[in-house]
Amino acid sequence: MPVPHVDWDKDASTTDPENTVASPPPTISLLLRIVDQAFDTKAWHGTTLRGALRGLTPDVALWRPAPARHNIWEYLLHAAYWKYIVRRRLTRDKSIRFARTPSNWPSPPAPATVKSLKEDIRLLVEEHLLLREAIVDFPANRLNAKAPESQWTYADHIHGIAAHDLYHTGQVQLLKRLQRHG
């Protein structure tokens, strides 16, 4: 079940009387806001990762600026993978598996079709929604603890995945522009 976006005009520490669903603690709500603004919610910085992928065609998604450089399709799968990794770290569930192989930089499917591109964008969206659920369920009092097998805290992982989305959003936008003018 998808986790609804938080209404930032309401006190995030209260219960929604219409829904009787408790809102996450304020720190968790803020982290959700940051993650959502990087991925798919209107934000002051402009384009989100999901927005950068809107209207994408397989030809554009597969274009490389030079041999051995990543393409947009690889970036979107890489972003989905790291959302999965952060979710796995938050849940501490090592049984969770990523849907594609190799995991970190899976290759686009061959042949690349509009359908397969939409499926991979859907994978990215699904990983984002699953990550949101893991963030909502995460105990706020553990945010400053280090994640197992990591030098970073859980809070670092959560806001780090937002930075990761924005970093790759810039790369996607640049690749689209280079292809149009190259």
Legacy VTK file of the C-alpha trace (Angstrom):
# vtk DataFile Version 3.0
C-alpha trace
ASCII
DATASET POLYDATA
POINTS 182 float
0.000 0.000 0.000
1.602 3.306 -1.045
2.394 5.795 1.687
0.575 9.087 1.005
2.544 12.293 0.692
2.536 14.357 3.875
0.448 17.538 4.033
3.093 20.028 5.197
0.508 22.570 6.303
-0.563 20.243 9.109
1.343 19.412 12.255
3.201 16.225 11.303
3.106 14.915 14.868
-0.692 14.708 15.031
-3.199 12.169 13.840
-5.312 12.968 10.789
-8.887 12.909 12.188
-10.405 12.025 8.799
-8.103 9.085 8.235
-7.184 8.014 11.780
-3.676 7.226 10.503
-0.893 8.630 12.648
1.520 10.875 10.782
5.213 10.076 11.049
7.320 11.948 13.608
8.530 15.377 12.411
12.077 14.240 11.575
10.801 11.306 9.532
8.300 13.614 7.823
11.084 16.028 6.899
13.223 13.221 5.489
10.244 11.985 3.455
9.763 15.479 2.112
13.405 15.684 1.059
13.286 12.250 -0.610
10.034 13.082 -2.415
11.218 16.496 -3.607
14.265 14.877 -5.176
12.225 12.166 -6.855
8.755 13.317 -7.874
7.320 16.231 -5.891
7.441 19.872 -6.956
10.442 21.571 -5.369
12.297 24.872 -5.585
15.306 23.276 -7.308
13.364 22.360 -10.442
13.337 19.046 -12.226
13.093 15.834 -10.218
14.446 12.462 -11.277
11.018 11.222 -12.315
10.392 14.484 -14.150
13.680 14.126 -16.047
12.516 10.712 -17.278
9.117 11.949 -18.484
8.635 11.542 -22.243
11.826 9.523 -22.606
12.169 7.262 -25.645
14.376 4.168 -25.889
16.673 5.898 -28.406
17.247 8.849 -26.086
17.585 6.565 -23.047
20.252 4.441 -24.768
22.351 7.261 -26.239
25.919 7.488 -24.882
28.044 10.629 -25.072
31.119 8.439 -25.681
32.034 4.755 -25.576
32.102 3.258 -22.070
30.019 6.134 -20.656
26.691 5.523 -18.959
23.394 6.234 -20.637
20.108 7.456 -19.137
18.618 3.964 -18.978
21.575 2.769 -16.904
21.229 5.765 -14.582
17.559 5.048 -13.941
18.295 1.394 -13.110
21.224 2.466 -10.925
18.943 4.890 -9.043
16.370 2.109 -8.523
19.115 -0.164 -7.192
20.310 2.357 -4.612
16.750 2.995 -3.422
16.577 -0.769 -2.891
19.897 -0.744 -0.983
18.785 2.051 1.360
15.464 0.253 1.954
17.308 -2.971 2.689
19.571 -1.181 5.165
16.617 0.487 6.893
14.661 -2.756 7.175
17.728 -4.906 7.879
16.084 -7.522 5.678
18.821 -9.304 3.735
16.251 -11.549 2.056
15.062 -8.628 -0.117
16.425 -8.951 -3.656
16.696 -6.417 -6.446
14.698 -7.294 -9.547
17.564 -6.883 -12.038
21.100 -8.225 -12.449
23.829 -7.301 -12.203
22.491 -5.263 -9.362
24.256 -1.891 -9.320
24.611 -1.173 -13.042
22.205 -3.502 -14.857
22.208 -3.347 -18.622
19.106 -2.149 -20.427
17.144 -5.013 -21.947
17.786 -6.133 -25.484
15.886 -5.385 -27.543
15.074 -2.069 -25.901
11.431 -1.184 -26.428
9.008 1.458 -25.230
7.380 -1.259 -23.115
10.663 -2.332 -21.481
11.586 1.300 -20.790
8.212 1.872 -19.113
8.710 -1.310 -17.065
12.100 -0.105 -15.843
10.725 3.342 -14.984
7.932 1.529 -13.110
10.629 -0.456 -11.240
12.218 2.841 -10.189
8.841 4.189 -9.014
8.083 0.973 -7.124
11.471 1.064 -5.399
10.773 4.666 -4.420
7.390 3.754 -2.924
8.863 0.791 -1.052
11.638 3.046 0.260
9.029 5.562 1.467
7.266 2.789 3.379
10.549 1.769 4.997
11.245 5.386 5.988
7.766 5.802 7.503
8.204 2.575 9.492
11.717 3.450 10.648
11.999 4.417 14.349
13.011 8.078 14.553
15.104 7.382 17.656
17.442 5.203 15.533
18.119 7.782 12.791
21.509 8.755 14.249
22.700 5.159 14.662
25.137 3.779 12.126
23.690 1.265 9.728
25.317 -2.186 9.910
28.301 -2.580 7.599
28.320 1.171 6.907
30.138 4.241 8.157
26.936 6.284 7.693
23.916 6.789 9.902
20.416 5.833 8.837
19.591 9.544 8.459
22.655 9.912 6.189
21.356 7.084 4.020
17.898 8.630 3.753
18.932 12.155 2.818
21.810 10.696 0.821
19.397 8.864 -1.469
17.716 12.203 -2.174
21.095 13.725 -3.071
21.790 10.674 -5.233
18.525 11.206 -7.138
19.342 14.870 -7.709
22.891 14.106 -8.811
21.645 11.666 -11.428
18.821 14.030 -12.419
21.511 16.507 -13.460
23.300 13.823 -15.453
20.064 12.783 -17.190
19.247 16.386 -18.083
22.772 16.944 -19.392
22.682 13.788 -21.523
19.348 14.816 -23.046
20.740 18.246 -23.906
24.003 16.848 -25.302
22.091 14.451 -27.507
19.841 17.204 -28.875
22.777 19.519 -29.626
25.499 16.974 -30.320
LINES 1 183
182 0 1 2 3 4 5 6 7 8 9 10 11 12 13 14 15 16 17 18 19 20 21 22 23 24 25 26 27 28 29 30 31 32 33 34 35 36 37 38 39 40 41 42 43 44 45 46 47 48 49 50 51 52 53 54 55 56 57 58 59 60 61 62 63 64 65 66 67 68 69 70 71 72 73 74 75 76 77 78 79 80 81 82 83 84 85 86 87 88 89 90 91 92 93 94 95 96 97 98 99 100 101 102 103 104 105 106 107 108 109 110 111 112 113 114 115 116 117 118 119 120 121 122 123 124 125 126 127 128 129 130 131 132 133 134 135 136 137 138 139 140 141 142 143 144 145 146 147 148 149 150 151 152 153 154 155 156 157 158 159 160 161 162 163 164 165 166 167 168 169 170 171 172 173 174 175 176 177 178 179 180 181
